[in-house]
Amino acid sequence: GVFYKYALLTFSFFAYFIFIYSVFSALAAVLAIFRVSSWYNTFMTFQNKQDADNSKDNAGK
């Protein structure tokens, strides 16, 4: 009776907490991937600019 109701309420709270935790964990993983991809984009932009500058220097010689 009463114990079953409280046990079900406790289990429901725990299951909902796990669900919300998994949703926010997935969101955090997606945002981390976007952050790392922006770092890589910045790195490749500088790398390409540096390669272009080196090509201009070598072409002038």
For each residue, the residues with C-beta under 8 A, 3 or more apart:
1: 4 5
2: 5 6
3: 6 7
4: 1 7 8
5: 1 2 8 9
6: 2 3 9 10
7: 3 4 10 11
8: 4 5 11 12
9: 5 6 12 13
10: 6 7 13 14
11: 7 8 14 15
12: 8 9 15 16
13: 9 10 16 17
14: 10 11 17 18
15: 11 12 18 19
16: 12 13 19 20
17: 13 14 20 21
18: 14 15 21 22
19: 15 16 22 23
20: 16 17 23 24
21: 17 18 24 25
22: 18 19 25 26
23: 19 20 26 27
24: 20 21 27 28
25: 21 22 28 29
26: 22 23 29 30
27: 23 24 30 31
28: 24 25 31 32
29: 25 26 32 33
30: 26 27 33 34
31: 27 28 34 35
32: 28 29 35 36
33: 29 30 36 37
34: 30 31 37 38
35: 31 32 38 39
36: 32 33 39 40
37: 33 34 40 41
38: 34 35 41 42
39: 35 36 42 43
40: 36 37 43 44
41: 37 38 44 45
42: 38 39 45 46
43: 39 40 46 47
44: 40 41 47 48
45: 41 42 48 49
46: 42 43 49 50
47: 43 44 50 51
48: 44 45 51 52
49: 45 46 52 53
50: 46 47 53 54
51: 47 48 54 55
52: 48 49 55 56
53: 49 50 56 57
54: 50 51 57 58
55: 51 52 58 59
56: 52 53 59 60
57: 53 54 60 61
58: 54 55 61
59: 55 56
60: 56 57
61: 57 58
